[in-house]
Amino acid sequence: MGSAVIRDQFAEMYVAGVLADAGWNIYLPHRDVGFDMIATFAKGDDIAIRPCR
């Protein structure tokens, strides 16, 4: 087997899965223009919006 393959997408999907398990909503942009994903979390009348790189 050759050298290890770098899997950037795997890391992003893993983090998205962990956030989703914790109750966050994950939005993945169609094109990467600065953010890998946007996460939102609603609690009562408040909503947190977090862009992730």
Rosetta blueprint (number, residue, H / E / L):
1 M L
2 G L
3 S L
4 A L
5 V L
6 I L
7 R L
8 D H
9 Q H
10 F H
11 A H
12 E H
13 M H
14 Y H
15 V H
16 A H
17 G H
18 V H
19 L H
20 A H
21 D H
22 A L
23 G L
24 W L
25 N E
26 I E
27 Y E
28 L L
29 P L
30 H L
31 R L
32 D L
33 V L
34 G L
35 F L
36 D L
37 M E
38 I E
39 A E
40 T E
41 F E
42 A E
43 K E
44 G L
45 D L
46 D E
47 I E
48 A E
49 I E
50 R E
51 P E
52 C E
53 R L
